[in-house]
Amino acid sequence: MGFMAERAATRMGARQRYRTAARMQRRRSWMESKMGMRQDFDRKEEEPVEAAPPPPAAASAGAPEEPGYVAELERLAKLRDQGIVSEEEFQAKKKQILGI
């Protein structure tokens, strides 16, 4: 293929990609406006944003934080003790949580 033919093919491919992207953006905008998902940026009054509550403080300042799987294992042990979960199910889930 000659230089000019290759250049024309590259330009045609780029033009087609641009048209496809533009069509997808128009479709996305139309769908967002139809479903009411577009944000209205020219609002006259802004609603105050509430601050997220601070994370709960640790019981003792110097104690290291427990990993999340410890609480999950304790919860499963309680279920096992209550008879809701069998011993085999408990052991299988424990192995899954610990990655054994």
Secondary structure as UniProt FT lines:
FT   HELIX           3..35
FT   TURN            41..42
FT   TURN            61..62
FT   HELIX           68..82
FT   HELIX           87..98
//
